Amino acid sequence: MNEDFNRRPITPSKAMTVNDFALWGLEDIAYVKRIQINDEFGWSIHGADGVNIGLSADRDQAFAAIRQYDLQPVSVH
């Protein structure tokens, strides 16, 4: 390995803008959040932009549905 390469500080090529951050993971991630509607609990599925894209009565089914669309499910606490 080149020793000069290892000594150079790592600097980002550009700062992430608010818009960049909002789009981060948009095509890769879906969020699952536990919700309550009329005294019943379920699971709400949201895109990375916050838009509701589905509901499920079961958390495991929500995760399975997300994976069917080649997205990575992430829990929201």
N, C-alpha and C positions, 0 to 999 in steps of 0.2 A: 504494500500500500504506500501511497504517497504521503509522507509525513507532513508536508505543507497543507494538504487537504484536511488532515485531521486537526490541525491547529486553527483553522479559520472559524470564526464565530458563525453560528447559524443565524441568519436574519431572514425574516419573511420577505417575499418579493412585494407584497402589498398587504395593507391592513384589511381585515374583513369589515365590510360595510354592514350597516343594519339590514339592507336588502339581501346581501350575501348570507348573513346569518339566518334570515327568515326562510331562505330557499335551501339551507343546509339540510340534507337528508330528505328533501321533498319527495324524491323518487325511490327512496330506499327504506323509509321507516314509517310505521303506523303505531300510534299510541293506544293503549287500552286503559280505560278508567272505569272504576266501579261507580255505578250510579244507582239512585233510588227514584222510582217512579210509582206513585200511588201505593206506597207501602210495600213494593216489591223491588228486589235488587236485581241488577243486571250489569252488563258490561257494554260500554260505549266505545266504539272504534273511531279514532280520528286520524286524519292524514297529518303529515308533519306541519302543514300550514294551519292546523287547528280545525279544519272542516270535518264535521261528523260524516263518516262514510259507512257506518253500520252499527247495529245493535246485536247483542247476543245474550241469552239467558245464562250462559256458562262461559267461564274464563278460558278454559281449554279450547272450547269451540271457537271463541273469538281469536285466539292465537292461531288455530288451524286455518281459519278463514283468511287471516292476514298472510300466512305462509303460502297459501294457494295462489296468491297474487305476487309471489316472489318479493314480498316485503319482510322486513325484520320487525317483529313485534317488540314493543317496549312498554313496560308498566308505568303508569303515572300514579304517584302516591299523593 
